[in-house]
Amino acid sequence: MTDHPRRRLVLASASPARLGLLRQAGLTPEVIVSGVDEDAVTAPTPAELALALAEAKASVVAAKPEVQGALVIGCDSVLELDGQALGKPADAEEATARWKAMRGRAGTLQTGHCIWDTAAKRYVAGVASTVVHFGEPSDEEIAAYVASGEPLYVAGAFTLDGRSAPFIEGIDGDHGNVIGISLPLVRRLLAELGVRITELWAPAE
């Protein structure tokens, strides 16, 4: 049996959290940021918005000549709360208001995933949804968290792998999806393209 060369993998995202999760899973993607104007993308529901953003990011990068032959993964996350899609807050004031609205409640983190097989000229896409149960941080704790700057850089103004972790009571669903990428969904989407995720693992050192 002849070994096939390992497919090149490209992550169309600047998120260090997504890159970290893929690396922990044995993958070694290159990073090429799409530059998509997220504010220009609209959709009827938060889940559809997350999917549309992921497809836009993956498609822009997949069209670049330098990635031909590669597999390109695009992702985007929004928090669904009261039927609204909440991305990264615009400023500290919005982040503070967001946390005061979220505390003691549950929201759904919707992450769109799109994988382009540039060799086959086709793509597959899907959304992973995880319910997040927020704790009840005090006004002082919220102020301190916002002052750290972290919530301005993450969808929903929170993250499970940062300073807001103590303010999250639990989740229903995939932990990685909340951080930024659902590895089980990535595996299923790759399988739809005829690619086993184990074929993409970096050689063990």
Secondary structure, DSSP 8 states (H G I E B T S, - for coil): --------EEE----HHHHHHHHHTT---EE------GGG---SSHHHHHHHHHHHHHHHHHTSGGGTTSEEEEEEEEEEETTEEE-S-SSHHHHHHHHHHHTTSEEEEEEEEEEEETTTTEEEEEEEEEEEEE----HHHHHHHHHTSGGGGSGGG--TTSTTGGGEEEEES-HHHHHT--HHHHHHHHHHTT--GGGG-----
